[in-house]
Amino acid sequence: MFIDLLRKRRSIRQFFEQPVEKEKIDLLVEAMLRSPSSRGFNPWEFVVVKDPGVIGDLALAKAHGSSFMKNAPLAIVVLADPGRCDVWVEDCSIAALIIHLAAADLGLGSCWIQLRMREHKSGVSAEEYVKKLLGQQDKLVVEAMIAIGYPKEQKAGHPLSTLPYEKVSYVD
């Protein structure tokens, strides 16, 4: 059941040095291309990165919170064309979540690295750094990167008792 997948999924930042099989990458690609999009505009674009050198360079995208990516055997960069629709941030976020859930369903670990509005270093944005590294068009913006691989760490799901139920209200 889907709820079981949600109950066990956690962000994973340590990966075995084991490549992700082409069949699993193909399923991740299919899943992200099936992501819901406002009015079907699909403003997102994706770059699937398997090259360890490029992944290592992507791990340097921002000062804090991206270095763990250097050990991931697979990275997916989520970009968008903001000219296609005004809710590209939401559409990209949904696509990134679909990638996480598909990865977990395939027995892979993953972790989101948020890049939008983050700094690389000395006045260069993380987005500019990643776009230059990947040779992406100026019209595109970078939302996030996702590190993916076979989990080297095992984390239990969050217990039901720790969920913030106080953040839910009901109107009957």
Chimera marker file (.cmm) of the C-alpha trace (Angstrom):
<marker_set name="trace">
<marker id="1" x="0.000" y="0.000" z="0.000" r="1" g="1" b="0" radius="0.5"/>
<marker id="2" x="1.082" y="3.544" z="-0.683" r="1" g="1" b="0" radius="0.5"/>
<marker id="3" x="0.856" y="4.519" z="3.003" r="1" g="1" b="0" radius="0.5"/>
<marker id="4" x="3.452" y="1.843" z="3.800" r="1" g="1" b="0" radius="0.5"/>
<marker id="5" x="5.865" y="3.466" z="1.342" r="1" g="1" b="0" radius="0.5"/>
<marker id="6" x="5.308" y="6.849" z="3.037" r="1" g="1" b="0" radius="0.5"/>
<marker id="7" x="5.790" y="5.306" z="6.462" r="1" g="1" b="0" radius="0.5"/>
<marker id="8" x="9.211" y="3.897" z="5.629" r="1" g="1" b="0" radius="0.5"/>
<marker id="9" x="10.687" y="6.542" z="3.285" r="1" g="1" b="0" radius="0.5"/>
<marker id="10" x="13.464" y="8.692" z="4.752" r="1" g="1" b="0" radius="0.5"/>
<marker id="11" x="16.078" y="10.995" z="3.292" r="1" g="1" b="0" radius="0.5"/>
<marker id="12" x="19.263" y="9.021" z="2.655" r="1" g="1" b="0" radius="0.5"/>
<marker id="13" x="22.652" y="10.712" z="2.411" r="1" g="1" b="0" radius="0.5"/>
<marker id="14" x="24.989" y="7.699" z="2.389" r="1" g="1" b="0" radius="0.5"/>
<marker id="15" x="25.138" y="5.334" z="-0.557" r="1" g="1" b="0" radius="0.5"/>
<marker id="16" x="26.944" y="2.147" z="-1.510" r="1" g="1" b="0" radius="0.5"/>
<marker id="17" x="29.335" y="2.353" z="-4.461" r="1" g="1" b="0" radius="0.5"/>
<marker id="18" x="26.900" y="0.412" z="-6.589" r="1" g="1" b="0" radius="0.5"/>
<marker id="19" x="25.541" y="1.800" z="-9.848" r="1" g="1" b="0" radius="0.5"/>
<marker id="20" x="21.805" y="2.077" z="-10.306" r="1" g="1" b="0" radius="0.5"/>
<marker id="21" x="20.718" y="-0.298" z="-13.058" r="1" g="1" b="0" radius="0.5"/>
<marker id="22" x="19.463" y="1.104" z="-16.369" r="1" g="1" b="0" radius="0.5"/>
<marker id="23" x="16.067" y="-0.550" z="-15.825" r="1" g="1" b="0" radius="0.5"/>
<marker id="24" x="15.609" y="1.346" z="-12.559" r="1" g="1" b="0" radius="0.5"/>
<marker id="25" x="16.791" y="4.620" z="-14.104" r="1" g="1" b="0" radius="0.5"/>
<marker id="26" x="14.270" y="4.099" z="-16.913" r="1" g="1" b="0" radius="0.5"/>
<marker id="27" x="11.500" y="3.622" z="-14.329" r="1" g="1" b="0" radius="0.5"/>
<marker id="28" x="12.564" y="6.790" z="-12.476" r="1" g="1" b="0" radius="0.5"/>
<marker id="29" x="12.457" y="8.712" z="-15.755" r="1" g="1" b="0" radius="0.5"/>
<marker id="30" x="9.005" y="7.351" z="-16.569" r="1" g="1" b="0" radius="0.5"/>
<marker id="31" x="7.767" y="8.239" z="-13.088" r="1" g="1" b="0" radius="0.5"/>
<marker id="32" x="9.016" y="11.823" z="-13.217" r="1" g="1" b="0" radius="0.5"/>
<marker id="33" x="7.569" y="12.350" z="-16.700" r="1" g="1" b="0" radius="0.5"/>
<marker id="34" x="4.191" y="11.192" z="-15.361" r="1" g="1" b="0" radius="0.5"/>
<marker id="35" x="4.260" y="13.892" z="-12.658" r="1" g="1" b="0" radius="0.5"/>
<marker id="36" x="1.139" y="16.026" z="-12.417" r="1" g="1" b="0" radius="0.5"/>
<marker id="37" x="1.519" y="19.507" z="-13.822" r="1" g="1" b="0" radius="0.5"/>
<marker id="38" x="-0.771" y="22.510" z="-13.670" r="1" g="1" b="0" radius="0.5"/>
<marker id="39" x="-2.870" y="22.617" z="-16.821" r="1" g="1" b="0" radius="0.5"/>
<marker id="40" x="-0.542" y="19.989" z="-18.329" r="1" g="1" b="0" radius="0.5"/>
<marker id="41" x="2.093" y="22.629" z="-19.189" r="1" g="1" b="0" radius="0.5"/>
<marker id="42" x="4.995" y="20.484" z="-17.927" r="1" g="1" b="0" radius="0.5"/>
<marker id="43" x="7.436" y="23.355" z="-17.300" r="1" g="1" b="0" radius="0.5"/>
<marker id="44" x="9.995" y="20.954" z="-15.841" r="1" g="1" b="0" radius="0.5"/>
<marker id="45" x="13.051" y="19.477" z="-17.489" r="1" g="1" b="0" radius="0.5"/>
<marker id="46" x="15.447" y="16.939" z="-16.026" r="1" g="1" b="0" radius="0.5"/>
<marker id="47" x="19.109" y="16.053" z="-16.339" r="1" g="1" b="0" radius="0.5"/>
<marker id="48" x="20.009" y="12.495" z="-15.307" r="1" g="1" b="0" radius="0.5"/>
<marker id="49" x="23.661" y="12.354" z="-14.249" r="1" g="1" b="0" radius="0.5"/>
<marker id="50" x="25.617" y="9.106" z="-13.889" r="1" g="1" b="0" radius="0.5"/>
<marker id="51" x="29.141" y="10.461" z="-14.406" r="1" g="1" b="0" radius="0.5"/>
<marker id="52" x="30.922" y="10.359" z="-10.995" r="1" g="1" b="0" radius="0.5"/>
<marker id="53" x="33.050" y="13.394" z="-11.860" r="1" g="1" b="0" radius="0.5"/>
<marker id="54" x="30.029" y="15.518" z="-12.717" r="1" g="1" b="0" radius="0.5"/>
<marker id="55" x="28.210" y="14.281" z="-9.617" r="1" g="1" b="0" radius="0.5"/>
<marker id="56" x="31.256" y="15.291" z="-7.566" r="1" g="1" b="0" radius="0.5"/>
<marker id="57" x="31.127" y="18.758" z="-9.121" r="1" g="1" b="0" radius="0.5"/>
<marker id="58" x="27.370" y="18.990" z="-8.437" r="1" g="1" b="0" radius="0.5"/>
<marker id="59" x="28.127" y="18.195" z="-4.779" r="1" g="1" b="0" radius="0.5"/>
<marker id="60" x="29.949" y="21.556" z="-4.640" r="1" g="1" b="0" radius="0.5"/>
<marker id="61" x="26.842" y="23.495" z="-5.744" r="1" g="1" b="0" radius="0.5"/>
<marker id="62" x="26.325" y="25.197" z="-2.400" r="1" g="1" b="0" radius="0.5"/>
<marker id="63" x="28.331" y="25.791" z="0.750" r="1" g="1" b="0" radius="0.5"/>
<marker id="64" x="26.169" y="23.623" z="3.003" r="1" g="1" b="0" radius="0.5"/>
<marker id="65" x="23.863" y="20.712" z="2.364" r="1" g="1" b="0" radius="0.5"/>
<marker id="66" x="25.083" y="19.299" z="-0.954" r="1" g="1" b="0" radius="0.5"/>
<marker id="67" x="28.467" y="17.697" z="-0.229" r="1" g="1" b="0" radius="0.5"/>
<marker id="68" x="26.983" y="14.267" z="0.536" r="1" g="1" b="0" radius="0.5"/>
<marker id="69" x="25.970" y="13.995" z="-3.134" r="1" g="1" b="0" radius="0.5"/>
<marker id="70" x="29.580" y="13.196" z="-4.095" r="1" g="1" b="0" radius="0.5"/>
<marker id="71" x="29.023" y="9.579" z="-3.035" r="1" g="1" b="0" radius="0.5"/>
<marker id="72" x="25.754" y="9.069" z="-4.908" r="1" g="1" b="0" radius="0.5"/>
<marker id="73" x="25.934" y="6.947" z="-8.059" r="1" g="1" b="0" radius="0.5"/>
<marker id="74" x="23.047" y="8.857" z="-9.625" r="1" g="1" b="0" radius="0.5"/>
<marker id="75" x="21.779" y="12.434" z="-9.558" r="1" g="1" b="0" radius="0.5"/>
<marker id="76" x="18.743" y="14.018" z="-11.144" r="1" g="1" b="0" radius="0.5"/>
<marker id="77" x="18.691" y="17.776" z="-11.606" r="1" g="1" b="0" radius="0.5"/>
<marker id="78" x="15.216" y="19.325" z="-11.770" r="1" g="1" b="0" radius="0.5"/>
<marker id="79" x="14.984" y="22.460" z="-13.918" r="1" g="1" b="0" radius="0.5"/>
<marker id="80" x="12.112" y="24.511" z="-15.272" r="1" g="1" b="0" radius="0.5"/>
<marker id="81" x="11.181" y="26.990" z="-17.935" r="1" g="1" b="0" radius="0.5"/>
<marker id="82" x="9.342" y="29.695" z="-15.944" r="1" g="1" b="0" radius="0.5"/>
<marker id="83" x="7.959" y="31.099" z="-19.183" r="1" g="1" b="0" radius="0.5"/>
<marker id="84" x="5.800" y="28.001" z="-19.638" r="1" g="1" b="0" radius="0.5"/>
<marker id="85" x="3.699" y="28.547" z="-16.518" r="1" g="1" b="0" radius="0.5"/>
<marker id="86" x="3.467" y="30.586" z="-13.325" r="1" g="1" b="0" radius="0.5"/>
<marker id="87" x="3.447" y="27.577" z="-10.980" r="1" g="1" b="0" radius="0.5"/>
<marker id="88" x="6.695" y="25.997" z="-12.129" r="1" g="1" b="0" radius="0.5"/>
<marker id="89" x="8.005" y="25.841" z="-8.537" r="1" g="1" b="0" radius="0.5"/>
<marker id="90" x="5.049" y="23.732" z="-7.487" r="1" g="1" b="0" radius="0.5"/>
<marker id="91" x="5.240" y="21.535" z="-10.592" r="1" g="1" b="0" radius="0.5"/>
<marker id="92" x="8.962" y="20.919" z="-10.054" r="1" g="1" b="0" radius="0.5"/>
<marker id="93" x="8.401" y="20.164" z="-6.374" r="1" g="1" b="0" radius="0.5"/>
<marker id="94" x="5.749" y="17.597" z="-7.257" r="1" g="1" b="0" radius="0.5"/>
<marker id="95" x="8.087" y="16.000" z="-9.809" r="1" g="1" b="0" radius="0.5"/>
<marker id="96" x="10.893" y="15.844" z="-7.231" r="1" g="1" b="0" radius="0.5"/>
<marker id="97" x="8.570" y="14.156" z="-4.754" r="1" g="1" b="0" radius="0.5"/>
<marker id="98" x="7.530" y="11.626" z="-7.399" r="1" g="1" b="0" radius="0.5"/>
<marker id="99" x="11.230" y="10.857" z="-7.957" r="1" g="1" b="0" radius="0.5"/>
<marker id="100" x="11.720" y="10.303" z="-4.198" r="1" g="1" b="0" radius="0.5"/>
<marker id="101" x="8.744" y="7.997" z="-3.900" r="1" g="1" b="0" radius="0.5"/>
<marker id="102" x="9.635" y="6.049" z="-7.043" r="1" g="1" b="0" radius="0.5"/>
<marker id="103" x="13.208" y="5.639" z="-5.770" r="1" g="1" b="0" radius="0.5"/>
<marker id="104" x="11.945" y="4.303" z="-2.426" r="1" g="1" b="0" radius="0.5"/>
<marker id="105" x="9.593" y="1.927" z="-4.216" r="1" g="1" b="0" radius="0.5"/>
<marker id="106" x="12.571" y="0.604" z="-6.216" r="1" g="1" b="0" radius="0.5"/>
<marker id="107" x="14.615" y="-0.032" z="-3.053" r="1" g="1" b="0" radius="0.5"/>
<marker id="108" x="16.779" y="3.048" z="-3.567" r="1" g="1" b="0" radius="0.5"/>
<marker id="109" x="17.565" y="5.865" z="-1.177" r="1" g="1" b="0" radius="0.5"/>
<marker id="110" x="17.335" y="9.527" z="-2.119" r="1" g="1" b="0" radius="0.5"/>
<marker id="111" x="17.727" y="13.017" z="-0.749" r="1" g="1" b="0" radius="0.5"/>
<marker id="112" x="16.584" y="16.384" z="-2.085" r="1" g="1" b="0" radius="0.5"/>
<marker id="113" x="19.102" y="19.220" z="-2.402" r="1" g="1" b="0" radius="0.5"/>
<marker id="114" x="17.276" y="22.525" z="-2.690" r="1" g="1" b="0" radius="0.5"/>
<marker id="115" x="19.071" y="25.004" z="-4.979" r="1" g="1" b="0" radius="0.5"/>
<marker id="116" x="16.592" y="27.726" z="-5.854" r="1" g="1" b="0" radius="0.5"/>
<marker id="117" x="17.621" y="31.001" z="-4.187" r="1" g="1" b="0" radius="0.5"/>
<marker id="118" x="20.760" y="29.429" z="-2.686" r="1" g="1" b="0" radius="0.5"/>
<marker id="119" x="24.324" y="30.699" z="-3.030" r="1" g="1" b="0" radius="0.5"/>
<marker id="120" x="27.265" y="28.738" z="-4.420" r="1" g="1" b="0" radius="0.5"/>
<marker id="121" x="30.047" y="31.071" z="-3.294" r="1" g="1" b="0" radius="0.5"/>
<marker id="122" x="31.180" y="34.675" z="-3.553" r="1" g="1" b="0" radius="0.5"/>
<marker id="123" x="28.119" y="36.037" z="-5.276" r="1" g="1" b="0" radius="0.5"/>
<marker id="124" x="27.529" y="33.141" z="-7.666" r="1" g="1" b="0" radius="0.5"/>
<marker id="125" x="24.216" y="31.401" z="-7.185" r="1" g="1" b="0" radius="0.5"/>
<marker id="126" x="23.963" y="27.630" z="-6.902" r="1" g="1" b="0" radius="0.5"/>
<marker id="127" x="21.655" y="27.770" z="-9.907" r="1" g="1" b="0" radius="0.5"/>
<marker id="128" x="24.217" y="29.606" z="-12.064" r="1" g="1" b="0" radius="0.5"/>
<marker id="129" x="26.912" y="27.136" z="-11.023" r="1" g="1" b="0" radius="0.5"/>
<marker id="130" x="24.810" y="24.081" z="-11.906" r="1" g="1" b="0" radius="0.5"/>
<marker id="131" x="23.533" y="25.534" z="-15.191" r="1" g="1" b="0" radius="0.5"/>
<marker id="132" x="27.075" y="26.333" z="-16.305" r="1" g="1" b="0" radius="0.5"/>
<marker id="133" x="28.335" y="22.914" z="-15.223" r="1" g="1" b="0" radius="0.5"/>
<marker id="134" x="25.586" y="21.129" z="-17.180" r="1" g="1" b="0" radius="0.5"/>
<marker id="135" x="25.560" y="23.529" z="-20.144" r="1" g="1" b="0" radius="0.5"/>
<marker id="136" x="21.902" y="24.427" z="-19.704" r="1" g="1" b="0" radius="0.5"/>
<marker id="137" x="19.968" y="27.169" z="-21.481" r="1" g="1" b="0" radius="0.5"/>
<marker id="138" x="19.663" y="30.610" z="-19.915" r="1" g="1" b="0" radius="0.5"/>
<marker id="139" x="15.846" y="30.462" z="-19.979" r="1" g="1" b="0" radius="0.5"/>
<marker id="140" x="15.863" y="27.511" z="-17.569" r="1" g="1" b="0" radius="0.5"/>
<marker id="141" x="16.056" y="27.762" z="-13.795" r="1" g="1" b="0" radius="0.5"/>
<marker id="142" x="17.298" y="25.087" z="-11.416" r="1" g="1" b="0" radius="0.5"/>
<marker id="143" x="14.917" y="24.051" z="-8.665" r="1" g="1" b="0" radius="0.5"/>
<marker id="144" x="16.726" y="21.154" z="-7.008" r="1" g="1" b="0" radius="0.5"/>
<marker id="145" x="18.961" y="18.116" z="-7.333" r="1" g="1" b="0" radius="0.5"/>
<marker id="146" x="18.216" y="14.661" z="-6.035" r="1" g="1" b="0" radius="0.5"/>
<marker id="147" x="20.945" y="12.241" z="-4.976" r="1" g="1" b="0" radius="0.5"/>
<marker id="148" x="19.956" y="8.608" z="-5.554" r="1" g="1" b="0" radius="0.5"/>
<marker id="149" x="21.569" y="5.258" z="-4.841" r="1" g="1" b="0" radius="0.5"/>
<marker id="150" x="21.493" y="2.089" z="-2.809" r="1" g="1" b="0" radius="0.5"/>
<marker id="151" x="21.208" y="3.173" z="0.835" r="1" g="1" b="0" radius="0.5"/>
<marker id="152" x="24.267" y="2.591" z="2.985" r="1" g="1" b="0" radius="0.5"/>
<marker id="153" x="22.353" y="3.777" z="6.027" r="1" g="1" b="0" radius="0.5"/>
<marker id="154" x="19.128" y="2.354" z="7.387" r="1" g="1" b="0" radius="0.5"/>
<marker id="155" x="16.682" y="4.682" z="9.071" r="1" g="1" b="0" radius="0.5"/>
<marker id="156" x="13.410" y="3.734" z="10.652" r="1" g="1" b="0" radius="0.5"/>
<marker id="157" x="10.352" y="5.630" z="9.539" r="1" g="1" b="0" radius="0.5"/>
<marker id="158" x="9.070" y="8.377" z="11.774" r="1" g="1" b="0" radius="0.5"/>
<marker id="159" x="6.815" y="6.943" z="14.489" r="1" g="1" b="0" radius="0.5"/>
<marker id="160" x="3.136" y="7.805" z="14.262" r="1" g="1" b="0" radius="0.5"/>
<marker id="161" x="3.371" y="9.444" z="17.695" r="1" g="1" b="0" radius="0.5"/>
<marker id="162" x="5.839" y="12.049" z="16.365" r="1" g="1" b="0" radius="0.5"/>
<marker id="163" x="3.627" y="13.321" z="13.549" r="1" g="1" b="0" radius="0.5"/>
<marker id="164" x="2.530" y="16.947" z="14.120" r="1" g="1" b="0" radius="0.5"/>
<marker id="165" x="-1.220" y="16.335" z="14.295" r="1" g="1" b="0" radius="0.5"/>
<marker id="166" x="-1.619" y="19.762" z="15.940" r="1" g="1" b="0" radius="0.5"/>
<marker id="167" x="-1.077" y="21.258" z="12.469" r="1" g="1" b="0" radius="0.5"/>
<marker id="168" x="-4.308" y="19.723" z="11.209" r="1" g="1" b="0" radius="0.5"/>
<marker id="169" x="-7.710" y="21.281" z="11.671" r="1" g="1" b="0" radius="0.5"/>
<marker id="170" x="-11.101" y="20.091" z="10.479" r="1" g="1" b="0" radius="0.5"/>
<marker id="171" x="-14.182" y="21.856" z="9.219" r="1" g="1" b="0" radius="0.5"/>
<marker id="172" x="-17.298" y="19.678" z="9.444" r="1" g="1" b="0" radius="0.5"/>
<link id1="1" id2="2" r="1" g="1" b="0" radius="0.2"/>
<link id1="2" id2="3" r="1" g="1" b="0" radius="0.2"/>
<link id1="3" id2="4" r="1" g="1" b="0" radius="0.2"/>
<link id1="4" id2="5" r="1" g="1" b="0" radius="0.2"/>
<link id1="5" id2="6" r="1" g="1" b="0" radius="0.2"/>
<link id1="6" id2="7" r="1" g="1" b="0" radius="0.2"/>
<link id1="7" id2="8" r="1" g="1" b="0" radius="0.2"/>
<link id1="8" id2="9" r="1" g="1" b="0" radius="0.2"/>
<link id1="9" id2="10" r="1" g="1" b="0" radius="0.2"/>
<link id1="10" id2="11" r="1" g="1" b="0" radius="0.2"/>
<link id1="11" id2="12" r="1" g="1" b="0" radius="0.2"/>
<link id1="12" id2="13" r="1" g="1" b="0" radius="0.2"/>
<link id1="13" id2="14" r="1" g="1" b="0" radius="0.2"/>
<link id1="14" id2="15" r="1" g="1" b="0" radius="0.2"/>
<link id1="15" id2="16" r="1" g="1" b="0" radius="0.2"/>
<link id1="16" id2="17" r="1" g="1" b="0" radius="0.2"/>
<link id1="17" id2="18" r="1" g="1" b="0" radius="0.2"/>
<link id1="18" id2="19" r="1" g="1" b="0" radius="0.2"/>
<link id1="19" id2="20" r="1" g="1" b="0" radius="0.2"/>
<link id1="20" id2="21" r="1" g="1" b="0" radius="0.2"/>
<link id1="21" id2="22" r="1" g="1" b="0" radius="0.2"/>
<link id1="22" id2="23" r="1" g="1" b="0" radius="0.2"/>
<link id1="23" id2="24" r="1" g="1" b="0" radius="0.2"/>
<link id1="24" id2="25" r="1" g="1" b="0" radius="0.2"/>
<link id1="25" id2="26" r="1" g="1" b="0" radius="0.2"/>
<link id1="26" id2="27" r="1" g="1" b="0" radius="0.2"/>
<link id1="27" id2="28" r="1" g="1" b="0" radius="0.2"/>
<link id1="28" id2="29" r="1" g="1" b="0" radius="0.2"/>
<link id1="29" id2="30" r="1" g="1" b="0" radius="0.2"/>
<link id1="30" id2="31" r="1" g="1" b="0" radius="0.2"/>
<link id1="31" id2="32" r="1" g="1" b="0" radius="0.2"/>
<link id1="32" id2="33" r="1" g="1" b="0" radius="0.2"/>
<link id1="33" id2="34" r="1" g="1" b="0" radius="0.2"/>
<link id1="34" id2="35" r="1" g="1" b="0" radius="0.2"/>
<link id1="35" id2="36" r="1" g="1" b="0" radius="0.2"/>
<link id1="36" id2="37" r="1" g="1" b="0" radius="0.2"/>
<link id1="37" id2="38" r="1" g="1" b="0" radius="0.2"/>
<link id1="38" id2="39" r="1" g="1" b="0" radius="0.2"/>
<link id1="39" id2="40" r="1" g="1" b="0" radius="0.2"/>
<link id1="40" id2="41" r="1" g="1" b="0" radius="0.2"/>
<link id1="41" id2="42" r="1" g="1" b="0" radius="0.2"/>
<link id1="42" id2="43" r="1" g="1" b="0" radius="0.2"/>
<link id1="43" id2="44" r="1" g="1" b="0" radius="0.2"/>
<link id1="44" id2="45" r="1" g="1" b="0" radius="0.2"/>
<link id1="45" id2="46" r="1" g="1" b="0" radius="0.2"/>
<link id1="46" id2="47" r="1" g="1" b="0" radius="0.2"/>
<link id1="47" id2="48" r="1" g="1" b="0" radius="0.2"/>
<link id1="48" id2="49" r="1" g="1" b="0" radius="0.2"/>
<link id1="49" id2="50" r="1" g="1" b="0" radius="0.2"/>
<link id1="50" id2="51" r="1" g="1" b="0" radius="0.2"/>
<link id1="51" id2="52" r="1" g="1" b="0" radius="0.2"/>
<link id1="52" id2="53" r="1" g="1" b="0" radius="0.2"/>
<link id1="53" id2="54" r="1" g="1" b="0" radius="0.2"/>
<link id1="54" id2="55" r="1" g="1" b="0" radius="0.2"/>
<link id1="55" id2="56" r="1" g="1" b="0" radius="0.2"/>
<link id1="56" id2="57" r="1" g="1" b="0" radius="0.2"/>
<link id1="57" id2="58" r="1" g="1" b="0" radius="0.2"/>
<link id1="58" id2="59" r="1" g="1" b="0" radius="0.2"/>
<link id1="59" id2="60" r="1" g="1" b="0" radius="0.2"/>
<link id1="60" id2="61" r="1" g="1" b="0" radius="0.2"/>
<link id1="61" id2="62" r="1" g="1" b="0" radius="0.2"/>
<link id1="62" id2="63" r="1" g="1" b="0" radius="0.2"/>
<link id1="63" id2="64" r="1" g="1" b="0" radius="0.2"/>
<link id1="64" id2="65" r="1" g="1" b="0" radius="0.2"/>
<link id1="65" id2="66" r="1" g="1" b="0" radius="0.2"/>
<link id1="66" id2="67" r="1" g="1" b="0" radius="0.2"/>
<link id1="67" id2="68" r="1" g="1" b="0" radius="0.2"/>
<link id1="68" id2="69" r="1" g="1" b="0" radius="0.2"/>
<link id1="69" id2="70" r="1" g="1" b="0" radius="0.2"/>
<link id1="70" id2="71" r="1" g="1" b="0" radius="0.2"/>
<link id1="71" id2="72" r="1" g="1" b="0" radius="0.2"/>
<link id1="72" id2="73" r="1" g="1" b="0" radius="0.2"/>
<link id1="73" id2="74" r="1" g="1" b="0" radius="0.2"/>
<link id1="74" id2="75" r="1" g="1" b="0" radius="0.2"/>
<link id1="75" id2="76" r="1" g="1" b="0" radius="0.2"/>
<link id1="76" id2="77" r="1" g="1" b="0" radius="0.2"/>
<link id1="77" id2="78" r="1" g="1" b="0" radius="0.2"/>
<link id1="78" id2="79" r="1" g="1" b="0" radius="0.2"/>
<link id1="79" id2="80" r="1" g="1" b="0" radius="0.2"/>
<link id1="80" id2="81" r="1" g="1" b="0" radius="0.2"/>
<link id1="81" id2="82" r="1" g="1" b="0" radius="0.2"/>
<link id1="82" id2="83" r="1" g="1" b="0" radius="0.2"/>
<link id1="83" id2="84" r="1" g="1" b="0" radius="0.2"/>
<link id1="84" id2="85" r="1" g="1" b="0" radius="0.2"/>
<link id1="85" id2="86" r="1" g="1" b="0" radius="0.2"/>
<link id1="86" id2="87" r="1" g="1" b="0" radius="0.2"/>
<link id1="87" id2="88" r="1" g="1" b="0" radius="0.2"/>
<link id1="88" id2="89" r="1" g="1" b="0" radius="0.2"/>
<link id1="89" id2="90" r="1" g="1" b="0" radius="0.2"/>
<link id1="90" id2="91" r="1" g="1" b="0" radius="0.2"/>
<link id1="91" id2="92" r="1" g="1" b="0" radius="0.2"/>
<link id1="92" id2="93" r="1" g="1" b="0" radius="0.2"/>
<link id1="93" id2="94" r="1" g="1" b="0" radius="0.2"/>
<link id1="94" id2="95" r="1" g="1" b="0" radius="0.2"/>
<link id1="95" id2="96" r="1" g="1" b="0" radius="0.2"/>
<link id1="96" id2="97" r="1" g="1" b="0" radius="0.2"/>
<link id1="97" id2="98" r="1" g="1" b="0" radius="0.2"/>
<link id1="98" id2="99" r="1" g="1" b="0" radius="0.2"/>
<link id1="99" id2="100" r="1" g="1" b="0" radius="0.2"/>
<link id1="100" id2="101" r="1" g="1" b="0" radius="0.2"/>
<link id1="101" id2="102" r="1" g="1" b="0" radius="0.2"/>
<link id1="102" id2="103" r="1" g="1" b="0" radius="0.2"/>
<link id1="103" id2="104" r="1" g="1" b="0" radius="0.2"/>
<link id1="104" id2="105" r="1" g="1" b="0" radius="0.2"/>
<link id1="105" id2="106" r="1" g="1" b="0" radius="0.2"/>
<link id1="106" id2="107" r="1" g="1" b="0" radius="0.2"/>
<link id1="107" id2="108" r="1" g="1" b="0" radius="0.2"/>
<link id1="108" id2="109" r="1" g="1" b="0" radius="0.2"/>
<link id1="109" id2="110" r="1" g="1" b="0" radius="0.2"/>
<link id1="110" id2="111" r="1" g="1" b="0" radius="0.2"/>
<link id1="111" id2="112" r="1" g="1" b="0" radius="0.2"/>
<link id1="112" id2="113" r="1" g="1" b="0" radius="0.2"/>
<link id1="113" id2="114" r="1" g="1" b="0" radius="0.2"/>
<link id1="114" id2="115" r="1" g="1" b="0" radius="0.2"/>
<link id1="115" id2="116" r="1" g="1" b="0" radius="0.2"/>
<link id1="116" id2="117" r="1" g="1" b="0" radius="0.2"/>
<link id1="117" id2="118" r="1" g="1" b="0" radius="0.2"/>
<link id1="118" id2="119" r="1" g="1" b="0" radius="0.2"/>
<link id1="119" id2="120" r="1" g="1" b="0" radius="0.2"/>
<link id1="120" id2="121" r="1" g="1" b="0" radius="0.2"/>
<link id1="121" id2="122" r="1" g="1" b="0" radius="0.2"/>
<link id1="122" id2="123" r="1" g="1" b="0" radius="0.2"/>
<link id1="123" id2="124" r="1" g="1" b="0" radius="0.2"/>
<link id1="124" id2="125" r="1" g="1" b="0" radius="0.2"/>
<link id1="125" id2="126" r="1" g="1" b="0" radius="0.2"/>
<link id1="126" id2="127" r="1" g="1" b="0" radius="0.2"/>
<link id1="127" id2="128" r="1" g="1" b="0" radius="0.2"/>
<link id1="128" id2="129" r="1" g="1" b="0" radius="0.2"/>
<link id1="129" id2="130" r="1" g="1" b="0" radius="0.2"/>
<link id1="130" id2="131" r="1" g="1" b="0" radius="0.2"/>
<link id1="131" id2="132" r="1" g="1" b="0" radius="0.2"/>
<link id1="132" id2="133" r="1" g="1" b="0" radius="0.2"/>
<link id1="133" id2="134" r="1" g="1" b="0" radius="0.2"/>
<link id1="134" id2="135" r="1" g="1" b="0" radius="0.2"/>
<link id1="135" id2="136" r="1" g="1" b="0" radius="0.2"/>
<link id1="136" id2="137" r="1" g="1" b="0" radius="0.2"/>
<link id1="137" id2="138" r="1" g="1" b="0" radius="0.2"/>
<link id1="138" id2="139" r="1" g="1" b="0" radius="0.2"/>
<link id1="139" id2="140" r="1" g="1" b="0" radius="0.2"/>
<link id1="140" id2="141" r="1" g="1" b="0" radius="0.2"/>
<link id1="141" id2="142" r="1" g="1" b="0" radius="0.2"/>
<link id1="142" id2="143" r="1" g="1" b="0" radius="0.2"/>
<link id1="143" id2="144" r="1" g="1" b="0" radius="0.2"/>
<link id1="144" id2="145" r="1" g="1" b="0" radius="0.2"/>
<link id1="145" id2="146" r="1" g="1" b="0" radius="0.2"/>
<link id1="146" id2="147" r="1" g="1" b="0" radius="0.2"/>
<link id1="147" id2="148" r="1" g="1" b="0" radius="0.2"/>
<link id1="148" id2="149" r="1" g="1" b="0" radius="0.2"/>
<link id1="149" id2="150" r="1" g="1" b="0" radius="0.2"/>
<link id1="150" id2="151" r="1" g="1" b="0" radius="0.2"/>
<link id1="151" id2="152" r="1" g="1" b="0" radius="0.2"/>
<link id1="152" id2="153" r="1" g="1" b="0" radius="0.2"/>
<link id1="153" id2="154" r="1" g="1" b="0" radius="0.2"/>
<link id1="154" id2="155" r="1" g="1" b="0" radius="0.2"/>
<link id1="155" id2="156" r="1" g="1" b="0" radius="0.2"/>
<link id1="156" id2="157" r="1" g="1" b="0" radius="0.2"/>
<link id1="157" id2="158" r="1" g="1" b="0" radius="0.2"/>
<link id1="158" id2="159" r="1" g="1" b="0" radius="0.2"/>
<link id1="159" id2="160" r="1" g="1" b="0" radius="0.2"/>
<link id1="160" id2="161" r="1" g="1" b="0" radius="0.2"/>
<link id1="161" id2="162" r="1" g="1" b="0" radius="0.2"/>
<link id1="162" id2="163" r="1" g="1" b="0" radius="0.2"/>
<link id1="163" id2="164" r="1" g="1" b="0" radius="0.2"/>
<link id1="164" id2="165" r="1" g="1" b="0" radius="0.2"/>
<link id1="165" id2="166" r="1" g="1" b="0" radius="0.2"/>
<link id1="166" id2="167" r="1" g="1" b="0" radius="0.2"/>
<link id1="167" id2="168" r="1" g="1" b="0" radius="0.2"/>
<link id1="168" id2="169" r="1" g="1" b="0" radius="0.2"/>
<link id1="169" id2="170" r="1" g="1" b="0" radius="0.2"/>
<link id1="170" id2="171" r="1" g="1" b="0" radius="0.2"/>
<link id1="171" id2="172" r="1" g="1" b="0" radius="0.2"/>
</marker_set>
